[in-house]
């Protein structure tokens, strides 16, 4: 059953309306499983955490001691949480200004004409394959303050220096953790940059070199602008990873000594599953979620504006 077309095209509208309705139902049917999973595993846990954040709840029995926003007020006035936020931001800044440029530099070398580049690609990517727990245990051995057990202090003594406490020093522990994070993740970002470099036509760079560009000018004015899409993806993943960093720090230091290496995730875990203040821990989880969400929205809006301006120009 349908509507036939006359010479003026009349009767086409019912067919188009039916086709659009069928397409809409097809899209909804395919989206329905994902939508249900998203509700069950994302929206519901977040809503449940927000509910428990309003209670002074230890995790046993129903939550009945309603405290409203007191848990959030306490978080914002807790010096340990402010210390955790500062350490998290320190990791973010160091990642953006040291880890990512290091990864980019290595990608430019390994991704182009460096002899033995396949060997270096494999070597640099191996640390990312290790789990965070294995990485933490391995580096705990290297940072062991006993020179008979810790390789780094043994080398320092051989060179005539004094052994250092490394992970036991409030002044040195964050530097040690950042070294481990850089060692583990710079290979991942290097791989992203190398994938981006593969999409840049070599003819453009070769034409620039023929026209008299130096290697530095070619990288600055041609390679990096064409690689910008990959760079901003790498920045986004790096910042979100730093905001959510937990396993490696917890295994290495448990946030110590004296909260010197505490980050937001270890702070949340400590209050939720060590002290069993699950209401307070739920409030910390909501704060971390809001910080990550605010960064994601702001960053994506900024990137979208750059895309629009780039398209206009």
QUIVENPE-V467974 format. One record per residue. RES is the residue in one letter. PHI is phi in whole degrees, -180 to 180 (* if undefined). OMEGA is omega in radians with two decimals (none if undefined). Layout:
# QUIVENPE-V467974
RES|PHI|OMEGA + RES|PHI|OMEGA
This chain:
# QUIVENPE-V467974
X|*|-3.13 + X|-167|-3.12 + X|-115|-3.12 + X|-83|-3.14 + X|-89|2.95 + X|-97|-3.08 + X|-63|-3.11 + X|-89|3.13 + X|80|-3.14 + X|-69|-3.11 + X|101|3.13 + X|-74|-3.05 + X|-61|3.10 + X|-60|3.10 + X|-62|-3.12 + X|-66|3.14 + X|-63|3.12 + X|-65|3.14 + X|-64|3.13 + X|-66|3.11 + X|-64|3.11 + X|-64|3.12 + X|-64|3.14 + X|-63|3.12 + X|-65|3.10 + X|-62|3.13 + X|-63|-3.12 + X|-63|-3.14 + X|-65|3.14 + X|-71|3.14 + X|-81|-3.02 + X|-58|3.12 + X|-59|3.13 + X|-64|-3.14 + X|-64|3.12 + X|-64|3.11 + X|-62|3.13 + X|-64|3.13 + X|-65|-3.04 + X|-71|-2.98 + X|-101|3.13 + X|-122|-3.03 + X|-66|-3.10 + X|-63|3.09 + X|-60|3.13 + X|-65|3.12 + X|-63|3.12 + X|-66|3.10 + X|-63|3.12 + X|-63|3.12 + X|-63|-3.11 + X|-69|3.13 + X|-66|3.13 + X|-89|-3.06 + X|-126|2.94 + X|-91|-2.93 + X|-122|-3.12 + X|-95|3.14 + X|97|-3.13 + X|-114|-3.14 + X|76|-3.12 + X|-72|3.11 + X|-82|-3.08 + X|-124|-3.09 + X|-86|-3.08 + X|-75|-3.13 + X|-122|3.12 + X|65|-3.10 + X|-96|-3.10 + X|-61|3.12 + X|-62|3.13 + X|-68|3.10 + X|-63|-3.13 + X|-67|3.12 + X|-59|-3.05 + X|-72|3.11 + X|-109|-3.12 + X|-86|-3.12 + X|-65|3.12 + X|-65|3.11 + X|-70|3.09 + X|-62|3.07 + X|-63|3.12 + X|-64|3.10 + X|-64|3.12 + X|-62|3.12 + X|-65|3.10 + X|-63|3.12 + X|-65|3.08 + X|-61|3.11 + X|-63|3.13 + X|-61|-3.08 + X|-65|3.14 + X|-63|3.11 + X|-65|-3.09 + X|-70|-3.01 + X|-102|3.12 + X|-124|-3.03 + X|-65|-3.09 + X|-69|3.05 + X|-60|3.08 + X|-62|3.13 + X|-64|-3.14 + X|-65|3.12 + X|-62|3.11 + X|-66|3.12 + X|-65|3.13 + X|-65|3.14 + X|-78|-3.05 + X|-73|-3.08 + X|-80|-3.10 + X|-116|-2.91 + X|-110|3.14 + X|-71|3.07 + X|-61|-3.13 + X|72|-3.04 + X|-65|3.11 + X|-65|3.10 + X|-64|-3.12 + X|-66|3.09 + X|-57|-3.12 + X|-65|-3.10 + X|-62|-3.08 + X|-71|-3.08 + X|-89|-3.09 + X|-56|-3.12 + X|-56|-3.12 + X|-69|-3.12 + X|-71|-3.13 + X|-67|3.04 + X|-72|-3.13 + X|-65|3.14 + X|-66|3.13 + X|-63|3.12 + X|-60|-3.12 + X|-64|-3.13 + X|-64|3.14 + X|-62|-3.11 + X|-75|3.03 + X|-62|3.07 + X|-66|3.13 + X|-66|-3.10 + X|-89|-3.12 + X|-56|-3.09 + X|-69|3.11 + X|-76|-3.12 + X|-59|3.13 + X|-76|-3.12 + X|-118|-3.09 + X|-97|-3.07 + X|-66|-3.06 + X|-65|3.11 + X|-67|3.09 + X|-63|3.11 + X|-66|3.14 + X|-62|3.13 + X|-67|3.09 + X|-62|3.13 + X|-89|3.08 + X|91|-3.12 + X|-94|3.12 + X|-105|3.10 + X|-65|-3.10 + X|-113|-3.14 + X|-76|3.11 + X|50|-3.05 + X|-70|3.11 + X|-91|-3.12 + X|-102|3.10 + X|-60|-3.12 + X|-82|-3.03 + X|-107|-2.95 + X|-66|-3.13 + X|-67|3.08 + X|-63|3.12 + X|-63|-3.13 + X|-64|3.14 + X|-67|3.07 + X|-59|-3.12 + X|-67|3.13 + X|-62|3.12 + X|-65|3.13 + X|-59|-3.07 + X|-79|-2.93 + X|-104|-3.09 + X|-67|3.10 + X|-66|3.11 + X|-64|3.13 + X|-69|3.07 + X|-61|3.13 + X|-65|3.08 + X|-60|-3.12 + X|-65|3.13 + X|-66|3.07 + X|-64|3.10 + X|-67|3.14 + X|-64|-3.14 + X|-65|-3.12 + X|-88|3.11 + X|-92|-3.13 + X|-60|3.13 + X|-63|-3.11 + X|-62|-3.13 + X|-65|3.14 + X|-68|3.13 + X|-66|3.10 + X|-66|3.11 + X|-64|3.12 + X|-66|3.11 + X|-65|-3.14 + X|-78|3.03 + X|107|3.11 + X|-68|2.97 + X|-79|3.13 + X|-63|3.12 + X|-63|3.11 + X|-65|3.14 + X|-64|3.14 + X|-66|-3.07 + X|-70|-2.99 + X|-99|-3.10 + X|-124|-3.02 + X|-66|-3.08 + X|-64|3.08 + X|-60|3.13 + X|-73|-3.14 + X|-94|-2.99 + X|-61|3.12 + X|-61|3.10 + X|-71|-3.12 + X|-63|-3.10 + X|-70|3.01 + X|-65|3.12 + X|-64|3.11 + X|-62|-3.12 + X|-60|-3.13 + X|-67|-3.12 + X|-66|-3.12 + X|-67|3.12 + X|-63|3.10 + X|-63|3.12 + X|-68|3.13 + X|-66|-3.07 + X|-103|-3.05 + X|-60|-3.11 + X|-144|-2.90 + X|-56|-3.06 + X|-65|-3.12 + X|-69|-3.11 + X|-65|3.14 + X|-68|-3.05 + X|-77|-2.99 + X|-135|-3.02 + X|55|3.09 + X|86|-3.10 + X|-95|-0.07 + X|-81|3.10 + X|55|3.12 + X|63|-3.07 + X|-67|3.13 + X|-116|3.12 + X|-68|3.00 + X|-122|-3.01 + X|-60|-3.09 + X|-69|3.11 + X|-68|3.08 + X|-62|3.13 + X|-63|-3.12 + X|-65|-3.10 + X|-61|-3.08 + X|-77|-3.10 + X|-82|-2.93 + X|-118|3.03 + X|-102|3.13 + X|-93|3.13 + X|59|2.95 + X|-95|-2.98 + X|-69|3.06 + X|-64|3.11 + X|-66|3.11 + X|-63|3.08 + X|-65|3.09 + X|-65|3.09 + X|-64|3.12 + X|-62|3.12 + X|-65|3.12 + X|-63|3.11 + X|-62|3.11 + X|-61|-3.12 + X|-65|3.12 + X|-63|-3.13 + X|-65|-3.13 + X|-66|3.13 + X|-63|3.10 + X|-62|-3.09 + X|-61|-3.11 + X|-65|-3.12 + X|-64|-3.10 + X|-67|-3.13 + X|-67|3.08 + X|-66|3.12 + X|-63|-3.14 + X|-65|3.14 + X|-65|3.11 + X|-62|3.12 + X|-64|3.11 + X|-65|-3.14 + X|-65|3.13 + X|-64|3.10 + X|-65|3.12 + X|-70|3.13 + X|-68|-3.11 + X|-71|none
